[in-house]
């Protein structure tokens, strides 16, 4: 197995996702990791995609990227909570190195503030978190 991560992208907001991916890719390349990218229909599908990909044994870790902007219904709360719960359950139950870069925001302005590499760079932060968790996993595997 190479030094490869999987970036999982829920591309509902393509422009915001492009910025998140840019940050994640930059961090992975800077840290000397390769990567594959996988698009999923929505944020709720990210944990399932990670579970399926993990079974292949091809990836050291995972970077989950998406954006959920609050709308007029309670659907926002379900999507945010269940996607975070799914990622956390996978990381604990299966001992996976996962960086959660799913933005949960009130509006597009907040999303851009978090997505752009020149601002909060949450895509890069998620990749960094996944890399760091892999390091911790490897530390305790020795």
C-alpha positions, 0 to 999 in steps of 0.5 A: 500500500502506498502513502495514499489518502482518499478525498471524498467530496460532496459537490453540492456547491461546486465552487466552494468544494473547489476551494476545499479540495485545493486546500486538502490537496496542497496539504497532502502534497506538502506532506508527501502523500498521494491521493485519489478523489471520489465524488458522492451525491451528498454529505450524508453519503460520505461516511458510507463511501469511507466505509466502502473504500476502507474495505479495499485496504488502498488508503491510509486515511480519509479527508471528508469534504462538503458544505451544508448551508442552513435552509428553511427546514430542519433538514440542516440539523439532520445532515450536519449531525448524522454526517458528523456522527457517522464519521466519528463512529467510523474513526472510533470503531474502525480505527480510521484516520479521518479529517472532517472538512464538512462545513456547517454554516449559516450562509455562503459568506461563512462558507467562503470564509472557511473554504478559501486557502487564504482565509481559514483553509478548512480543506487543508485543516481537514487533511492535516487532521487526517495526517496527524491521526494517521501518525497517532495510529501508527505510533500506537501500532508499534 
